[in-house]
Amino acid sequence: MSALSLIGTETSLLSEGWSLLLSERDAYSLPSHLPPALDDIPATVPGTAAAALEAAGRFDRDKPEPLIEKDAWYRRSLAGEAPGTAILRFDGLATVGEVYLGDRLVLSFDSMFESYNVPVELTGGETLSICFRALKPHLDKTGPRARWRPRLMNNQGLRLVRTTSLGFMPGWCPEIHAVGPWRPVSLVRPGEDCLTDLSIATDFVSHEGGILRVAFSYEGPARDLRLICNGREAEFSLADERYSAELRLPDAKPWWPHTHGEPALYDVTLQIDGKATLLARTGFRNMTVDRGTDGNDFAVLINGEKIFCRGAVWTTADIVKLPGERAAYEPWLRLARDAGMNMIRIPGVAAYESGDFFALCDELGLLVWQDFMFANFDYPATDPDFVIHVKKEISQFLNATQASPSLAILCGGSEIYQQGAMLGLPERIWKGAFCEEILAELAAQYRPDLPYVANSPSSGALPFHPNAGVAHYYGVGAYKRPLEDARRANVRFAAECLAFSNLSGTETLAGGKAGIPRDGGADWDFEDVRDHYLGDLYAVDPQELRQNDFERYLTLSRVVTGEVMEATFAEWRRPGSTCNGAVVFTFQDVMPGLGWGVIGVDGLPKPAWYALKRSFRPLQVLFTDEGTNGLDVHLLNEMPGSLPVSLEIACLRDGKLPVVSGRRELMLPARGSESLACTDLFGAFFDTGYAYRFGPPSHDVTVARLRHGETGAILAEAFHFPLGRPSALHDAEISAALVEDPSGCWLELATDLFAQSVNLDVPGYRAADNWFHLAPGDKKRVRLVAEVTAVDRPQGVVRSLGSRRPIYF
């Protein structure tokens, strides 16, 4: 029974009044055996043992103690609950244990990813106890022989136990283990009109509008049952013991990712004898994947329109608490939307997120790529008990999320195929029935409207080759390939890419190597990767610079990963690129330090986040260097309406003097693009990319500005460095002035010379743009958004990469 099946019931959350105590493994078999003198602490449900211990000052997330070798007992009195028939609902228990009423066993559980509904007869005054047994003995059990052993996880027993990999990946995340009732515990009282097996399906058909289908089982007395949505209604009919109704809504607007339109949502209401009950909030959209004529492509189509998907891989809102409520998700997901992301990928090494996560993604217009929780291992697909668990967890998840238009792609898991293939095993070993049949059939049964991907990565001659299907592309990144490899690799869709050790704006490296991610078994880490591109892009020796000018090394380290990301996405988003989408690894850090996240564990965006925000603009201008074919400029408009624009291009000598320039007015079509050679705007040959090298270089930076054709407002800018970034480092004189108007507080900036990577440090405020390039000839206004710690009036400092003179305001 899913949460959507509990319509017509009275549900009370059992969130308060819990206590937690830890004991040695198997020290006590029944709640009555627990000595009164044992030291227990208050606990909140939903929650984890680590969170309760942290709140009591007994757990340090920076130096965590393993929790998988002890039993964790949660207890709560049910005194005050009315006697009678009820259902105890457990939405998530991590991971193995028992539930007792008094000393009576009412449930044994062994999966973190399943929910349980337990019918009980309450007499009043019982104590509800949940014992989470030590997980270590279960991880140590042997099962069917594995054909390969991944290095990512430090415990091979994870392939046999249905729990998260978080906490078991050295170099990836801290050893913080999921133990406890991590999702809500509820007491459910069936009502007179109780619906079960509720199904909600939507579709959007061009020129016909939205289609809504609802069905359920209902055993109550005869009623007048009506389905209502967007001002229209339909009667339910009974057939084969199920009630069903279909509504066609020609006036319903389609749901779009926010980069391409409005994420329109509608209430779905069931009316029983005139009394309305909200069933769900949903949207209407059609989701398909175009594999191309050769079968190697991977392009997401929504409502018939190709969508360039971009975003980041989700980790967790908090690795200690594993929260599932709206308040925990909202700050993160709003930062995703603010950055112009339109896709979040939940990887197979994490955990299924709650309904609140998907409700927010629905509202914010964020697509969700959902891996099932399988990663790297050779799973025992021939074990009937294992398969039963798999079927139950996936059916429950897909039923619970069936009304969410944001759920876009279902995937059999992460790097299962890649792991086997990289170890040299033949395809018949790593490409088996588990992903190709068992998981595929479940996806088709419960969500036939969604595309299914057997594994990420997959397709191609080998699953990790990026030129076919879904890739995990690390050519630019971990493999230290030149930036040109982003084109040479012919990436079709990167479900992971561009992993770096990303610095925050305040990181000082005081923690040394703490928090810097690395791959298991590798003799390098992702700081080494970042240093490689620092040397490549800025023509310095990173180690020598770190030793002799540490502050300069810090500054370059903050900006270089964002510069690589912007250059790569400019390549991938240009018209003519083979790439249809890319998802950066990762969205947020899981611990303090210099992690993969573009947002720190503190929730603050890093310089790389701002680079992605510029890369992901729906209205965009891009440069690509085509060598002796010249410098091309590309204009993109992903929005549903055409737009009058003005394109300006100027090549600047010494960061100031325009040696050649051009301008063109044009109408940018809806969801369209335009590609031009820069010389088309100049009217004559000019070596914009300094490819021919006839004589000394005439300029060090080329600037493109895309303006609104009517208001003149700057919509986007792009920059090209024909001689490399170091040649365009200028000691710019930047002016900064605060401007306050009814729309908010702004910082107005102007410069006499081109300024690289301008940083705004405004305590208590977050700048809408930061670590950006600033060109002369126009003022740039940056909105300052007050944080909780904001002072009455913003004050701070402006710095740029080419100048050591700070500008205070």
C-alpha positions, 0 to 999 in steps of 0.5 A, a space after each residue: 500500500 503506497 502513501 497515495 493509497 491512504 485516501 479516506 483515512 485518518 493519519 497521525 504522525 508519531 514524531 514526538 516522544 521517542 527515545 533512543 538507546 544503543 546496545 551491544 549487538 544482540 544483547 537484548 532480544 525483547 524490549 522488556 529485556 532492556 535494563 532501566 538503567 541504560 542511558 537513552 536520549 531523546 530522538 525525533 522521527 523521522 530521523 537517524 541514530 546519528 542525528 539523535 546522537 549529534 543533537 545530544 553532543 555524542 556524535 561528530 560528523 567530521 570524525 564519525 564513529 561507525 554505527 553498524 556494529 551496535 543495536 539501536 532501540 527506538 521506543 515510544 509510548 502509545 498511551 493516549 491513542 484510542 483503542 481499536 483497529 489501526 495500521 502502523 505505517 513505517 515509510 522507511 526503516 534503516 535497515 534490519 530489525 524488528 518492531 514490537 508492541 509491548 513484547 509482541 513482535 509485529 514486524 521484521 524488516 530487512 530493507 531500507 527502501 521499503 515501506 510497511 503497513 502493519 495492521 494492529 489492534 490497540 488496547 491502549 497504553 502499549 509501548 512501540 519499540 523498533 530495534 535496528 539490529 547491527 548491520 555488520 553481521 548482515 554485511 558479512 554474510 556470504 551469498 552467491 559468488 560475485 563475478 567482480 568486486 568494485 573498489 568504490 565501496 569498502 564492504 562487498 556485502 552491500 550487494 546483498 543488503 538493501 541499504 544505501 551506499 552512503 557511508 561506505 565509500 571511502 574518498 567519496 563520503 564520510 563513514 556515516 551510516 544510515 540507522 534508524 526510522 529515516 522516514 515517517 512513522 504513522 498511525 492510520 485509522 481507516 475511514 468510511 470511504 477508504 480508497 486503495 490501489 490508487 493510480 493516476 496517469 497523465 499525458 499531453 497531446 499537442 492540439 488536444 491538451 491534457 489527459 487525466 486517468 484515475 482509477 482505484 479500488 473502493 469497498 464502501 457504500 454506493 456513492 456519487 464519485 466524480 473526478 474534477 480537474 481544471 474546472 471539468 469533471 467526469 463520473 467514475 465507472 465500475 468495472 472489474 472491481 475498480 472505479 475509473 474515470 478519464 478527463 480530457 482537458 483541452 484548456 490545460 497548459 503543458 508542464 515544462 521544465 522552467 528553462 523552456 516554459 511554465 511548470 504548470 500544475 493542476 489539482 486532481 480532486 475526488 468528489 464523494 457525494 459532493 465532498 471534495 478530497 484532494 488526490 494529487 497535484 500534477 502536470 501534463 506532459 509527454 516524455 520520450 527519448 530520441 535514439 536517432 537513426 543510428 540508435 546511438 543518440 540520447 535526446 530527451 523530448 518533452 511535449 515533442 520538443 528536444 530539451 538540452 538537459 543540464 544540472 547536477 548529481 544529487 547526493 543528500 540534503 544532509 548525510 547525517 539526518 537524511 531528511 525528507 521534509 520540504 524545508 530541508 529540500 527547498 533551499 537546495 532545489 531553489 539553488 538548482 533552479 536559480 543556477 538554470 539547472 533543469 535536471 537533477 540526477 539521483 544516483 544509485 549510490 544514494 537513497 530514494 527521496 521523499 514525496 516532498 522532493 518530487 513536489 518541489 521539483 514539480 513546482 520548480 520545473 526540475 526534471 529528475 533522472 532517477 536511478 534505482 538504488 543499485 550501483 557497481 555490484 554484481 547483484 544476485 538476480 537469480 536469488 528469489 528473495 532478493 528479487 522479491 525485495 527489488 520488486 517491492 521497493 521499486 513498485 512502492 517508489 513508482 506508485 508514490 511518485 506516479 503523479 509527479 511530472 518532474 520524474 523524467 528518466 528511470 535508470 537501472 543503476 549506476 556503473 554496473 555495466 562499466 564496472 564489469 567491462 572495465 575489469 575486462 569481463 565479456 558483455 554476457 557477464 556484465 550485461 545481464 537479466 537484472 537490468 535488461 529484464 527484471 528492472 526494465 519490466 518493473 519500469 514498463 509495468 508501473 511507469 510505461 510513460 517514462 523512458 527506461 535506461 538499463 544502466 548509466 553509462 551504457 550503449 556503445 562498443 563499451 558502456 563507458 565510451 561516450 560517443 553512444 547513448 548515456 555516458 559518464 564523461 571524464 575526458 575533460 576532468 579526471 582523465 586530464 584531457 585537453 578542453 578540445 576533447 569535449 568535442 572529439 569525444 562526441 558525447 551524446 548525453 553525460 549523466 555524469 561529468 566534470 568532477 573537480 575538487 571545487 573550492 568555495 569563495 572562502 576556502 583556505 586549504 587549512 584542512 589539507 587533504 581532508 574532504 578532497 575526493 578520490 577514486 578508490 585505488 587511484 594514486 591521485 585525487 581530484 585536487 591533482 585534476 584541478 591543479 592540472 587545469 590550473 596549470 593548463 589554463 593559466 600557464 603556471 606551475 601549480 606546486 611552485 605557485 602554491 609554495 611561493 604565492 599561496 593567495 594567488 594559488 587559492 584565487 586561481 584554484 577557485 576560478 579554474 574549475 568554473 572556467 573549464 565548465 563554462 568552456 565545456 558547456 559552450 562546446 556542448 550547447 552549440 548548434 551542431 553539437 552531438 551532445 543533448 545534455 550533461 549533468 555535473 558531478 556533484 550538486 552538493 558536498 557531503 562533508 566539509 572540505 573541497 568536495 565535488 559539489 558546486 555548493 558547499 555542505 553549508 548550502 553556499 554556492 561556490 564559484 563553480 555554481 556561478 559558472 554553471 549559472 552563466 553556462 545554463 542560461 536559456 537565452 545564451 550567447 557562446 563562442 567556439 573557436 573553429 581554428 582556421 575556420 574562424 571564431 563562431 558565435 552562437 545564439 540560443 533561445 529555449 523559451 516558447 516565444 521569439 525574441 528581438 535581439 541585438 548582437 555586438 562583438 568587439 575584439 579588444 587590444 590591451 583589454 580596452 581598445 576595439 580594433 574591430 567590432 560589429 553589430 547585428 539585429 535579428 529575431 531569435 526564433 522560439 526554441 531556436 538558434 543562430 550560428 554566425 561567423 564573427 567575420 560576418 559581422 565585421 564585413 571583412 577578414 579578421 583573424 579573430 582566433 589568431 589562427 593564421 598568425 600573420 604578424 603580432 596578435 592584434 587583440 587579447 580578448 573578444 567580447 560578445 554581448 547579446 542585448 534585448 532588441 527593444 530594451 537594450 538590456 544585456 541578456 548574456 555575454 561571452 568571452 574568447 581569449 585568442 592568446 590564452 587567459 594569462 594574456 588578458 590579465 589586466 590591472 583594471 580600475 573597477 568602480 562600484 556603486 550601491 543602487 537601491 530601488 523598489 526592486 531591491 539592492 544592486 551593485 553597479 560595476 564599471 571598468 576601464 579595462 577588461 577584468 577577469 573573474 571579478 569577485 564580490 565579497 559582501 558579508 551577509 549578502 549573496 550576489 546574483 552573479 559572481 566570479 564573472 568577467 567584466 568588459 569595458 563599455 557598459 555598466 553591469 548591475 548585480 543584484 545583492 540578496 540579503 541572507 539571514 546575517 545581513 546588515 542594514 546596508 551592504 558593504 564589501 570588497 571587489 577584486 579581480 584576477 588581474 589586479 591586487 588592488 581591492 575596491 571597497 564599497 
